[in-house]
Amino acid sequence: MKTRSPFLNHIAEYMLMRQYSLRTIDTYLKWIASFIHFHNKRHPASMGDNEVESYLEHLVLKENVAPRTQATALNALSFLYKHIVQNELSLSLNFARSKKQSKLPVVMTPEEVKLLMNHLNKRYYLIAGLMYGSGLRVMETVQLRVKDIDFDYKCIQIWNGKGNKHRIVTLALELIPLLRNQILQVDEYLKLDLKNEQYSGVWMPHALAKKYPSANKSLAWQYLFPSHLLSADPETGEIRRHHCHHTSIRKEIKKAVKAAGLTKLITPHTLRHSFATHLLQNGADIRTVQAQLGHSDVKTTQIYTHVLQQGANGVTSPLSKLL
């Protein structure tokens, strides 16, 4: 259990009551705590635009953070001042913006993907298969519910993905037998849990929990990749079975990369990058790939066309003509 100040505990409780994810809560608290420590533990209520500007500049000039990292810190502080301090920051904050170049995506070849997956154990093989086969983010994968798999139309429904957006993505037919078997395992867990008098059902969004009070103990709403152990809900203390933790996937993929002898810097997100690049290689339209990935702007998706066009497949080196 993390030891926090009463002020940070208050923020955490506020965010829990408003259904922020635990991951977002941890991220925001980290940046808020860092901001407070940077200003010698002054209370945020005694500070404002000037202090936020100097902190954001410090992150760029001294910490050399990436644009996305600086933006996350700003989001956390904007939340703090709007909802907790209740004195919103100016919309025209003046601070040095990070110009650090974003990293180019690491992409595996289809052969490397196959080699990696062959070194994963069965439980993580299916998870990796969904990330590569459907272009899912790691959190989208672990948060899948049984009901999100549509066997009839061979697709997956993604609810409240990044940016709180919904989308429908393709489902590799080869994964269907593994998915059916996984659902049988989830059903076995549920049967055991229902015999436990302390079990309060799977976590449900509050509006749905009120609308469908018995859904939390139905198979359809159980997480597709449940944790091996029951745990206490951090908000209510009720006993539930949560989904498996995203860090376990990162660890298993890291082990598989080493076992397979791959030298690229591969993470779970590399599977999503590879999905997009391989779709484009196979002739998919850029707008189709954009929709599958859930990108708001096609410019974000175009990074994968750059990967293809700037290599030897798109640009012939003059050395090739000499040799």
N, C-alpha and C positions, 0 to 999 in steps of 0.2 A: 504493500500500500504506500503510495507516495505521500510524503510529508509536505503539506502546503501551508501557506499563511492563511489566516481567516479570510483575507480579501480574495485570494485566488480560489479558495473553497467556495466563496459566495458566487464567483463568476462561473465555476464549474457547475454548481447547483442550478444557476440561472439557465445555463446552456442545456443541461440535462432536461429541465422542465420544458424546454422548447424544442426538444427532439434533435439536437445537434448530435452528430456521430461522435463516438468516443475518440476517434482519430482526430477529428476537427477540434474537439475540446483540448486534447493534449497539445496539438500544434499551436492553437491560439494562446493557451496558458504559457507555453514556452516563450513565445515572443513577447507577451505582456510582462512576464517575469524578467526577461532580458532587458526590456525597455526601462523597467523600474530600477534594476541594478545599475544600468548605465548612468542613470541620473541620481546615483547615490541613495537609492531607496526612498526617493521622494514619492509621496502619494500622487497618483495620476490626476486627482482632482485639483492639485496645486500646479499642474502643468497644462500645456496646450499645444497649439500649432508649432511654436518655435522649438519646443523640446522634441516633438515628433520629427520635425525636419532635421534637426541635428543628429538624431538617432539613425534615421534612414540614410543620411549622408555618411555616418560612421560605418554602417554596414557595407557601403560601396567602397569608400576610400580606404578603410582599414581592414575590413573583413573580405573584401573582393567577392561579394556574393553575386549570384546570377540574377538576371531581371526577375525571374519567377519567384526567387527566394525573397527579394526585396518587396515584391508585390504581395506575397503572403504575409510578411511582417506588417505592411500597411493595412491589409484587410483586418488583421487581428487588432490593430490599434484603432482602426475606424469603428470596429465592433465595440471595443472597450469604451470609447468616448460617446458613441451613440446610445448604447443600451445600458451601460453601467454608470458612467460618469454623468450621462445625459446632458452632454455639451458637445455637440457634433464638431468634428474637425472641419476646417475650411476646404472647399472643393478646389481651391487653387493653391495647394501647398507647394512651396518652392524648395526643392532639394535636388541634389545630383542624382540622376537616374543611372542605374547600372547599364553599362554598355558591354558587359562581358558576353562573348559570343555563346549562343546556345550550342550544346553538343549535337553533333550529327548522330542520327540513329544508327545503332549497331544492328546489322541485319545478317541473319544466318542463311546459308544455302539450304535448299530442301534436304540435302543429304545430312547436313549438320543438325537440322531439326530432328530428323529420324534417329540419328546417333544419340542425341541428347535424350530423347524420349525412351529409347531402348535401355537407358541406364537409370531410369526412374522406377521406383516401385509402383505397384499397381494403383494404389490410392492416388498418387500424385501424377501418374500417367494420364488419368482422365482429366484432372485439373489442367495440366499442361496442354492436353488435347483441345480443351475448350478455349484456352487463351490463344492458341495458334490457329485452331480450326474456325473460330468465330471472332477473333480479334478482340477478345475481352481484356479489360484491365483486371489486375489481380483482385481488387476489392469487389468489382462486379461479379467475379467468379465465386468468391467465397460467400457472397450475400445472395446467391441464387436460391430460390425456393423450389420445391418439387413442382409446383404449379407452373413455373416459368418455362418448363420444357414442353414444347408443343410437338408431340410425335406425329400428329396428323399432317401438319403443314411443314414439318421438318425445320423448325425455327426456334429461337430462344427469345423470350421477352425480357428486356432489361428495364427495370424500373428505377427511377431516381439515380441514374448514372451521374457522371461528372457534370456539374452545372444543373443538377436536379432534373435531367432530361430523361425521357423514355425513348426506347427504340426497339426495333426487331432486327435480329441478326440471323445469319444462316447457321444451320446445324449440319455438321459432317455426318453423313449417313453411317459411316464406319463406327461412330461413337455410340450409336443407339443401343446396341446390346450391353455395352458397359454402363450406360445411363440407366437402363432398366434394372440391371443388377444393383447399381448404387441405390436406386429408389427402394429396392427390396431390403437393403441394409438399413436405410433410414427408417423403414417401417418396423424393422426389428428393434431398433433403438426406441421408437415411439411406444411399442408394446411394453417394453421394460419400464419406460418412464411413467406410463399411465398406471402402473402398479405401485408407484411411489407416491405416497400421500402428500409429500411436500412439493411434488412437481406442479408448477403453475402454468405449464404450456410454453410454447415458443414465444419470443418477443414479437409483438405486433405494433404497428403504428397506431397511435391512440385513437384516431378517427375510426379506423377499421376494427380496433378492439371493441369499441362501443357498438359498431354496426353489426359485427359478427362475433358475439361474445364466446362462442364455442369453437371458432376457427383455429384458435391457438393450439388446440389438441387434435386437429385434423392432419392427415398425412400431407395434404396439398400445401399447407403453409409451413411445413418443416423445412429447415435449411437442407439443401442438397448435400452439403459437405459439413455434417455436424461435428462438433467437438467430441472427443472421446469421453469427456467428463462433464457432469452437471456443474453449474456455477451459480452464484448469487447475482441477480440483476443489480448493477451498481446504483440504479435509481430507486428501486423499491425493495431490494433485498430478497425478492422472490426467487425460488429455485427454478432455473431454466436450463435448456441445452442450447448453447450459442453455436455459431458456425466456427469452423477451424480458423486458427489465427493466420493472418497473411504472412507473418514472419517465418512460419514453418515452411511455407512454399518457397520463399527465398532461400532458406537453408538447404532444402532438398534439391533445388535446381543448382545451387552452388556445388553441392556434392556430386551431382550427376555430370556437371561440366568438367569437373576434375577427373572423374572416373572415365569419361569419354575421351579425355585428352584434348579437349577443345581449348584454343588459345585466345579466342575473342572474349571481350568483357561482356558476358551474358548475364542478364537478370530476367526475372519473370516478364518484364515489359518488352524485352527483346523478341519474345514470341509474338506480341502484338505488332511490333515493327515488321517482323518477317511476314506475318499474315498480309499486311497492307502491300508490301513490296511484291510478294509473290502473286497477289491478285492482279496487280498492274502488269507484271511480267506475263501473266496468262491472258491479257487482253481486256481486263475489266475497265469500265469507264471510271474516270476520276470521281465523278459525282456518286457513283455506286459505292466506291470505296469510302468516300466521305460519309455517306449515310450509314454504312456498316460500322465505321469507327465512332460515329456520333460527334464528328467535328462540326462546330458552328460555322466555321469559315473554311472554304476550300483551300485557302493559302496554307493552312496547317497540314492538310493532306498532301499538298504539292511537294513537301520535303521528300516524299518517297519517290516522286518522279525524278527529282534531282539526283537521288542516289543511283537510279538506273541510267539517266542520261549523261551523267558526268564521268562514268566509268568507261571501260574499254568497249562495252556494248553500245555506247552512245557516241564516244569520241575516239577516233583512231589516232594513236600516238604516232608522231613522225618517225620514231625509232622503228616502228613496225615496217615502214617502207624501206628503210635502210637494210634491215635484216631479212 
